[in-house]
Structure formats: structure tokens, C-alpha cells
Amino acid sequence: MSADSRLLPSYADLSIASPAERRSFNALVDALRDAQEAVTRSRPSESAARRAAALLSEAAELLGEGVPDSEQLAGRLWDEPGRAQALAPPLYIDDVDGTSARGRVTFSRFHAGVRTVHGGALPLVFDEIMGRLATTSGKPFARTAHLTIDYRAGVPVDTEVEVFARVKRVEGRKLFLSSELCLDGTVLTECQGLWVQIREDPR
Ligand SMILES: CCCCC/C=C\C/C=C\C/C=C\C/C=C\CCCC(=O)SCCNC(=O)CCNC(=O)[C@H](O)C(C)(C)COP(=O)(O)OP(=O)(O)OC[C@H]1O[C@@H](n2cnc3c(N)ncnc32)[C@H](O)[C@@H]1OP(=O)(O)O
């Protein structure tokens, strides 16, 4: 995937990894997501569960202790869905300008509560798209200060839904944003958020 700088936060650093390193790391994160989903969907025999656990442990051992967080790639591959970290659902951000953002996400059973998406998984997507909107187009680094979620209807798994976000108003360092997750034009979940631009960039 080629980076579109308009979609990236002002402080995004794409030079953190070479294209080959980015591709191979992203493939690893995809495989991790697949493993999360496969474990969630499975009801393995005792021996299959033990064998799968051994393979996953072997992968963790291969990766070792890791690097300091200032050098990790997870969460920093800005042009990859979900920034190449496996906690949040893979959000594709299609468009961001100074005042609005638009994306798509498909939740899977890994993120499900009872049949519909878990209420704790939805804020991951809102925080991600509003966080991106709060920090693109030359805006300084800002942190989430407050989120309010309204769950209007259950969000289905294995179904692509659209996510929209906009800046409602700016008061000094405070950015008030709103966002909603929609299926076929119906709002399923909505979120109001406050981002505060921090006084000093800690990174
Ligand atoms: C999903 C897993 C991801 C794993 C990723 C791995 C690696 C990542 C690597 C790089 C990632 C980089 C970017 C990530 C991109 C997106 C992430 C989304 C962003 C976040 O996920 S970030 C984490 C969660 N976030 C926090 O960790 C914030 C903790 N907190 C603070 O850091 C401070 O609290 C702060 C800075 C918020 C304010 O502190 P401060 O000292 O600068 O300002 P102060 O307190 O003076 O407030 C100034 C004015 O805001 C009002 N105000 C403040 N708080 C309010 C509240 N809660 N409700 C209502 N009003 C509030 C005051 O009332 C005052 O208003 P007024 O000026 O009118 O009086």
C-alpha cells in the first residue's frame, strides 16, 4: 500500500521501517489477527488445542523479548489498517481532511460479545478515527480526554460498516468531535469525544 500523506497524522514517521520490513511485519500482524479469529471460532480437540498452543508459543519465542517501545512497529505503520497492531479491529481510513474523516471496518467474532460486537470493542474504532482526525492536517498532538458512546443498535460481525467523524468545534486546545458507525445509512453507534492538545509533545 502506498502512503497518502493527507491521511496521516502530522507527526507520522514513515521512515521507521523500510518497505520490505513494513510488508513482512504487516503480514505477521495479519497472521496474528487470523490466529485470534481462528482461536475464537474454534472448538478444537484436546490434542489440536495443545498443538496450536505449542505453535503459538514457538512463534512468541521466535520473536523474543522485543525492542524498546520507541522502536516497535506495532501501532506505527500509519498507512496500514489498524496501524499494524492487533488489538483494534482493522480500520481502513479512506479519507481525512481538516474537519472530517471516513473509514470502513469489519468486526469479527474475536470482537463479539453475544452475537453482536462487544460494547468495549467499539470505542477502539471511534478513538482511532477521531484520534486520526484530531491530529492530521498539521494539527499538533492531542490526547483523548473524554468519550461518550450511544449504542443505538447491535453491530453485526463479519459485515463491513462505515465510520464517519467530524470536528464539531475547537476551543483553544480542546477539540470536540463526533463520530458514528453506520450500516446502509442507519446509525448503529455514535460517539462524542473531546481531544485536548497537549502542552508539550512527549514523543
Ligand atoms: C488500540 C491500541 C493501540 C496500541 C498502539 C501502540 C503503539 C502506538 C504508537 C503510537 C501511537 C500514537 C498515536 C495514537 C493515535 C491515536 C490514539 C488516540 C488517542 C488516545 O487514545 S490518547 C490515550 C488516552 N488518553 C489519555 O491517556 C489522556 C490522559 N489525560 C491527559 O493526558 C490529560 O488529562 C489531558 C492531556 C487530556 C489534559 O491535560 P492538560 O494538563 O494538558 O490540560 P488540562 O487538564 O488543563 O485541561 C485542558 C482543558 O480540557 C478540559 N478537560 C481535560 N480533561 C477533560 C475531561 N476528561 N472532560 C472534560 N474536559 C476536560 C479542562 O477542563 C480544560 O478546559 P478549560 O481550558 O476550558 O478549563
The ligand as an SDF file (V2000), in Angstrom:
LIG
                    3D

 69 71  0  0  0  0  0  0  0  0999 V2000
   -5.5410    0.2990   20.4620 C   0  0  0  0  0  0  0  0  0  0  0  0
   -4.1220    0.0250   20.9690 C   0  0  0  0  0  0  0  0  0  0  0  0
   -3.1080    0.8850   20.2970 C   0  0  0  0  0  0  0  0  0  0  0  0
   -1.6620    0.4350   20.6160 C   0  0  0  0  0  0  0  0  0  0  0  0
   -0.7210    1.3690   19.8770 C   0  0  0  0  0  0  0  0  0  0  0  0
    0.7280    1.0220   20.1100 C   0  0  0  0  0  0  0  0  0  0  0  0
    1.6680    1.9860   19.8530 C   0  0  0  0  0  0  0  0  0  0  0  0
    1.1720    3.3710   19.4990 C   0  0  0  0  0  0  0  0  0  0  0  0
    2.2710    4.2250   18.9440 C   0  0  0  0  0  0  0  0  0  0  0  0
    1.9440    5.4770   18.5620 C   0  0  0  0  0  0  0  0  0  0  0  0
    0.5120    5.9220   18.7070 C   0  0  0  0  0  0  0  0  0  0  0  0
    0.3440    7.3940   18.5040 C   0  0  0  0  0  0  0  0  0  0  0  0
   -0.9060    7.9260   18.3460 C   0  0  0  0  0  0  0  0  0  0  0  0
   -2.1470    7.1090   18.5050 C   0  0  0  0  0  0  0  0  0  0  0  0
   -3.2660    7.6220   17.6700 C   0  0  0  0  0  0  0  0  0  0  0  0
   -4.4950    7.5850   18.1490 C   0  0  0  0  0  0  0  0  0  0  0  0
   -4.7080    7.2650   19.5750 C   0  0  0  0  0  0  0  0  0  0  0  0
   -5.9010    8.0270   20.0750 C   0  0  0  0  0  0  0  0  0  0  0  0
   -5.5500    8.9700   21.2090 C   0  0  0  0  0  0  0  0  0  0  0  0
   -5.5300    8.3340   22.5810 C   0  0  0  0  0  0  0  0  0  0  0  0
   -6.1310    7.3100   22.7900 O   0  0  0  0  0  0  0  0  0  0  0  0
   -4.6230    9.0800   23.8650 S   0  0  0  0  0  0  0  0  0  0  0  0
   -4.6890    7.8890   25.1860 C   0  0  0  0  0  0  0  0  0  0  0  0
   -5.8860    8.0740   26.1070 C   0  0  0  0  0  0  0  0  0  0  0  0
   -5.8760    9.3900   26.7280 N   0  0  0  0  0  0  0  0  0  0  0  0
   -5.0990    9.7130   27.7370 C   0  0  0  0  0  0  0  0  0  0  0  0
   -4.2860    8.9610   28.1970 O   0  0  0  0  0  0  0  0  0  0  0  0
   -5.2550   11.1350   28.2720 C   0  0  0  0  0  0  0  0  0  0  0  0
   -4.8980   11.2370   29.7420 C   0  0  0  0  0  0  0  0  0  0  0  0
   -5.0990   12.5980   30.1720 N   0  0  0  0  0  0  0  0  0  0  0  0
   -4.1980   13.5590   29.9060 C   0  0  0  0  0  0  0  0  0  0  0  0
   -3.1110   13.3340   29.3830 O   0  0  0  0  0  0  0  0  0  0  0  0
   -4.5850   14.9420   30.3120 C   0  0  0  0  0  0  0  0  0  0  0  0
   -5.5900   14.9320   31.2570 O   0  0  0  0  0  0  0  0  0  0  0  0
   -5.0070   15.8190   29.0850 C   0  0  0  0  0  0  0  0  0  0  0  0
   -3.8450   15.9510   28.0790 C   0  0  0  0  0  0  0  0  0  0  0  0
   -6.2400   15.2000   28.3900 C   0  0  0  0  0  0  0  0  0  0  0  0
   -5.3660   17.2280   29.5890 C   0  0  0  0  0  0  0  0  0  0  0  0
   -4.3440   17.6490   30.4680 O   0  0  0  0  0  0  0  0  0  0  0  0
   -3.6980   19.1000   30.3890 P   0  0  0  0  0  0  0  0  0  0  0  0
   -2.9220   19.2770   31.6710 O   0  0  0  0  0  0  0  0  0  0  0  0
   -2.9760   19.2920   29.1300 O   0  0  0  0  0  0  0  0  0  0  0  0
   -4.9110   20.0680   30.3520 O   0  0  0  0  0  0  0  0  0  0  0  0
   -5.9650   20.4750   31.4650 P   0  0  0  0  0  0  0  0  0  0  0  0
   -6.2110   19.4050   32.4630 O   0  0  0  0  0  0  0  0  0  0  0  0
   -5.5800   21.8140   31.9520 O   0  0  0  0  0  0  0  0  0  0  0  0
   -7.3310   20.6000   30.5860 O   0  0  0  0  0  0  0  0  0  0  0  0
   -7.3870   21.4880   29.4710 C   0  0  0  0  0  0  0  0  0  0  0  0
   -8.8660   21.7500   29.2000 C   0  0  0  0  0  0  0  0  0  0  0  0
   -9.5010   20.4970   28.8960 O   0  0  0  0  0  0  0  0  0  0  0  0
  -10.5570   20.2110   29.8370 C   0  0  0  0  0  0  0  0  0  0  0  0
  -10.5650   18.7560   30.1220 N   0  0  0  0  0  0  0  0  0  0  0  0
   -9.4940   17.9780   30.3310 C   0  0  0  0  0  0  0  0  0  0  0  0
   -9.8920   16.7150   30.5320 N   0  0  0  0  0  0  0  0  0  0  0  0
  -11.2350   16.7190   30.4150 C   0  0  0  0  0  0  0  0  0  0  0  0
  -12.2150   15.7030   30.5040 C   0  0  0  0  0  0  0  0  0  0  0  0
  -11.8850   14.4320   30.7430 N   0  0  0  0  0  0  0  0  0  0  0  0
  -13.5040   16.0380   30.3340 N   0  0  0  0  0  0  0  0  0  0  0  0
  -13.8450   17.3270   30.0800 C   0  0  0  0  0  0  0  0  0  0  0  0
  -12.9550   18.3500   29.9710 N   0  0  0  0  0  0  0  0  0  0  0  0
  -11.6740   18.0310   30.1530 C   0  0  0  0  0  0  0  0  0  0  0  0
  -10.1990   21.0260   31.0610 C   0  0  0  0  0  0  0  0  0  0  0  0
  -11.3460   21.3020   31.8400 O   0  0  0  0  0  0  0  0  0  0  0  0
   -9.5980   22.2720   30.4400 C   0  0  0  0  0  0  0  0  0  0  0  0
  -10.6750   23.0670   29.9390 O   0  0  0  0  0  0  0  0  0  0  0  0
  -10.6360   24.6790   30.0610 P   0  0  0  0  0  0  0  0  0  0  0  0
   -9.3540   25.1250   29.3830 O   0  0  0  0  0  0  0  0  0  0  0  0
  -11.8670   25.1500   29.3740 O   0  0  0  0  0  0  0  0  0  0  0  0
  -10.6190   24.9690   31.5340 O   0  0  0  0  0  0  0  0  0  0  0  0
  1  2  1  0
  2  3  1  0
  3  4  1  0
  4  5  1  0
  5  6  1  0
  6  7  2  0
  7  8  1  0
  8  9  1  0
  9 10  2  0
 10 11  1  0
 11 12  1  0
 12 13  2  0
 13 14  1  0
 14 15  1  0
 15 16  2  0
 16 17  1  0
 17 18  1  0
 18 19  1  0
 19 20  1  0
 20 21  2  0
 20 22  1  0
 22 23  1  0
 23 24  1  0
 24 25  1  0
 25 26  1  0
 26 27  2  0
 26 28  1  0
 28 29  1  0
 29 30  1  0
 30 31  1  0
 31 32  2  0
 31 33  1  0
 33 34  1  0
 33 35  1  0
 35 36  1  0
 35 37  1  0
 35 38  1  0
 38 39  1  0
 39 40  1  0
 40 41  2  0
 40 42  1  0
 40 43  1  0
 43 44  1  0
 44 45  2  0
 44 46  1  0
 44 47  1  0
 47 48  1  0
 48 49  1  0
 49 50  1  0
 49 64  1  0
 50 51  1  0
 51 52  1  0
 51 62  1  0
 52 53  1  0
 52 61  1  0
 53 54  2  0
 54 55  1  0
 55 56  1  0
 55 61  2  0
 56 57  1  0
 56 58  2  0
 58 59  1  0
 59 60  2  0
 60 61  1  0
 62 63  1  0
 62 64  1  0
 64 65  1  0
 65 66  1  0
 66 67  2  0
 66 68  1  0
 66 69  1  0
M  END
$$$$
